[in-house]
Amino acid sequence: MSAALVIGGGAFGSSIASVLSENFDTVFLKVRSKKLYNDLLDHVNHQYLPEMTLPKNIIPCLMWEEIDQDISLVISGLPAKAIDNFYREHRLKILKYLDKNVPLVSLSKGIDPETLELPDDVFFEIFPHHKEQFAFLSGPSFAKEIVAKQITMVSLASRSRDTLENIASLMETNYFKIMPSFDIKGVLLGGALKNIVAIAGGIVEGLGYNHNTRAALITRGIEEMLRFGKIFNARPETFYGLSGMGDLILTTTGGLSRNKAFGLEVAKGFDPSTMIEKTAHVVEGYKTTKAAYLLSKKYKLKTRLFDGMYEILYEKVSPTEVIQQLMNTPIVFD
């Protein structure tokens, strides 16, 4: 009997569990909420994937002891902010898998606003002797569409070719395709920074702007993302791939993006910090905006779009005023 483990029962973690259910006899989905656990026993996830049915071979568990089979693949579906605490607390449990050469795929997208670290930095610090077994997945992929078996292509980055080939053989289906990469920083930066542009996309749409504005926003977003990439020695071509341009187009135009939906509410005048406190869903772009702002100041980057988003979300400057500032900026050769 083959088995995989997904840690975290959010929308994306649950959707990847549904992909794995095609290739594994059992997919354990580790959660901490008893309510979510009970829902998953009925093959539904009302909180994160309403009105969708999950495969019956996805087995929820609250305790590690419930995982009673050998695991061939571990997926981390935790939000970026939760990685450090969880994996330090459960380090020995994870090491049992890593010591058996089991690969671990992280789905996290974000930059820590306190340490300015990306997910790979955190994982490699906690598990310094198993770096070759880690991979990082990102790309244009709404969870609901994955569960609905819409054709989806994502980037998967790792230091090891063998790890990439192994994970692809375990995860790919006739609707879910993996494109390998060795540019971990590029894939992670694209996945993190596009969430900020997605919030901006929601704001401009909420203010009544249309296709011309959105096209300008996406183009400017990629330009500034490339500047962050230089800091981390990421490859420029990565930002024009699935985890960069692909994900950026999806989240700034698609109706299922949590970050875009958040931006739409900001455009209506709702306070960003208050909305973050009240929402049950993770809006990764909110904290990543602060991290991007601090990075741009630390490295003296010209990132007017990202700086403007910080002003809106953290300094309570009105979106209309920020847009006007951008339009009134003197011509400067970047």
N, C-alpha and C positions, 0 to 999 in steps of 0.2 A: 504494500500500500504506500503510495507516494503522498507526501504532505508538505504544505508550505505554511508559513506564519506571516500574518500581517498585523503589525502593531499600530493601533489607532483606528477607530471606527468612524472617522469623518467621511465626507463625501468622496474624496479622492481615494482614501484607503479602502473604502468599501467597493469602489468601482474597480480598483486594481485586484481586489479579492475576487471579483466576478470574472475578471480576465483569467486569473490563475485557476479558477474552478474548471476551466476548459482543459487544463493540462494536468491537474493534480486530482487525486481521489478525494483528498480532504484539504480544505483551506481553513486554518484556525485564524480567527479574527479576535485579537486581544483588545478588550475595552475595559474601562474603569467604571462606567455608568451602569447601574443595575437596570435602569429603565431601557437604555439602549440594548443591553444584553437580552432583556425579555423580548424586545421588538425583533431582534435578530433571530431569536429562537423561532419566530414566526416568518422568518425570511423577508423581513422588511426593515427599513431604516427611516422611520417617519420624520426624524429630526433633520436629516441631511439629504435624503433621497426620497421625498414623499411621492406616493403613488407609483412606486417602482417595486418590483419583486426581485429578490436576490436568489441566486442558485441555492439549491437545498444542501449541497455539499460544503457550504460555508458554515463553519461551526463557531459560534461565539464562545469566548472564555473570559472569566474575570481573574482567575488565578493561573500561575504558571503550571501548577500541578495538573491542570486540565488538559495540557498539551501532552498527550500520551503516545505520540508517534514520532519517529525520526523525521527531522525537518531537512528539506533539501534547499530551501530558499527562505530568507527573511526579508520582509518589506517593512520599512519604517514610514508610516503614514502620519507621523506627528508634525504639528506646526513647528516652524523653526525655533520659536521661543521656548518650546518644551524639550528640545533635544538634550540640552546640557543636564538638566535636573534628572530627567528620566533615565538616561543612559549611565549616569554616575550612580544612581540608586540601584539600577538593575545590571550593573556592569558584569558581575559574575555569571548571571543568567545568559547574557549575550555571548560572553566568552566561551561558554560551553558549545555554542554553535560555531563561532569563529574558529575555535581550536580544532574543529572537525572539518575545516575548510569550506564551510557553508558561506555563500556570498550574501551580502546585505545590500539592499537597494534603498536609498533614501529618496523620498518624494518631496522633501521640505524645500520651500522657496522663501528666501528672506535673508536679510543681513541684520545681525544683532546691533541695535542702536547704541549699546553700551560698550561692547568690545570691538565693533566693526568687523566681526568674524562672519564668514560664510559657513554653511553646514559642514563642509569637508574639514574646515579648521577644527571644529568642535569634535567631530568623530575621530579625527586623526590624533587629537590630543588625548582622548579617552582610551582609544585602542591603537596605540602607536606601532604595534607589531603586526597589525593585520590590514594595513593600508591597501594592499593589493586586492583584498576581497570586497572592498566597497565600490559601489557605483551610484551615480546620481542621475535621476530621471527627471526630465523636464520637456515641455513642448505643448503645442496647441491641443488641449484635451479637456473638454468639459466632462465632469464625472457622469452626468446623466446620459450623455451620448455614448460614453464607453459602455455603460450598463445596457444601453439599447443596441449595442453592437454596431454602432456607426464606425466606418473605417477611420482609424486613428493612427497617426505616425508621431513618434516621439524620439527625442534624443536621449541617449544613455551614455554617460561619460565615466571612465574609470582609468586607472593607471595601468591596468593589465588587459592585454588582448584576450587571454584565456578566460578571464572573468567576464568580459563582454560577450564572448561567444557562448559561454555557459549560461549566462542569464538570458540571452536572446533565445536559446533553445528551450528554456523553461517558461518564458513569458509570451512568446509570439503566438498569435492565432491567425485565423484567416481575416480578421478585422483589426488586429492590433499589431503594428509593425515597429520594430526598434531600429533606429539608425545610430550606429556606434560612433563614439568620439573619445579622444584622449584629452580634450580640453575641458577639464573639470571646472575651472574657474569661469570660462566663457559660458558654459551651459548653466551654471548656477547664477551667474550675474544676469544673464538674459531672463531666467525664470523669476528672479527677484525684482529687477528694475522695471520690467514690463508692467508689474502690478501698479506702480506709481503712475505710469502713462495711462493705464486703464482707468484709474480714478480720474485723471485729467480728462479722459475721453467721456466719462459720465458727466463731468462738470460742464464741458462745452456743449454736450448734447442737451443737458438740462437747461442751459441758458439759451437754447434755441438755434445754436449753430449747426451746420449740416456737413455735407460731404467735403467741400473744399477745406473747411477747418479741420475735419478729422484727418484728411490726407496730410495736411501740414503738420498736425500734431504727431502722427505716426513717423513721418520723415524726420522731424526734429528730435523725436524721442530716440530713434536709432542713432542719430548723430551723437547725442549726448551719452547714450549707453556705451558707445565705442570709446569715449574718453575715460569712462570708468574702467573699461576693459584694459586700457593701457597700464593702469596702476597695478593690475594683477597679472600682467603679461598674458592676457587672454588673446586668442586668435581673432582677428577682425572678422574672418569669414564665418565664425560661429554665430555672430550676431545677425547674420543674414540667413541663418538656417532656422530649423524648427523651434529651437529653444529661444530664439531671438525674435526675428521678424515674424515667423509663423505664429508664435504665441502672442506677440504684440497685436497683430491684426485680429486674432480671435477675440482677445479680451477687451479690445477697444470698440469692437463692432458687434460682438455677439450679445444676446440678451440674457445669457446664463452666468455672466461674470459677476461675482460678488463685489469685486473692486469697482467695476463700472457702476453697479447698482448703488454702491456707497457714494460714488461721485455724483450720481443723479440726486441723491438726498442732500448732499452738501450744496448743490446748486439751488436747492429750494430754501436754503438758509438755515438748515439744521446744524447744530454744533457738532463738529467731528468727534471730539473727545467723549461727549455724552452718548453719541450713537455707538461708539466702540464699546463703551461700558455696558450698553443694553443689548447688543447683538449676541446671539448664540454662535454665530458663524465667525470664523477667523477671517479678518480682512488684512492679509499680509502686507499690502501696500502701505498701510497707515504707519506702522513702525519702520518699515523700510525707507519711507520718505525721510524720516529723521536721520537714519543711518547714511543715506545718500547725501543729505545736506552736510553732515559732519565730514564725510569723505571728501566732498567737493571743496570744503574750506581747508581741510588738512592738506590737500594736494594742489590747492589753488586752481581748480578746474573751472572752465567757463561752461556752466550748466544752468542757463537761465530758466529753462522749463522746470527742472527739478527743484531749483531754488524757489521758484514761484509756487510750486506745490507745497513746499515747506511753509511758506508764508500763509497760504490758505489754511492748511491743516493744523498748524501749531501757533501761528501768530495772529490768527483770526482776521487776516486781511481779506477783503471781499474778492471773490473770483473775478468779478468785472474789473476791479481795480488792477489786479495782477495781469489780466489780459491786456488792459490798456497800457500798462507799463511795458509789456513785451512788445507791443506794436509801436510804441514810442521810443524804443531803444535805438540810439544812433547806429548808423552802419559801422560795423566792425568786422575786419577780416579775421575770421577764426583761425 
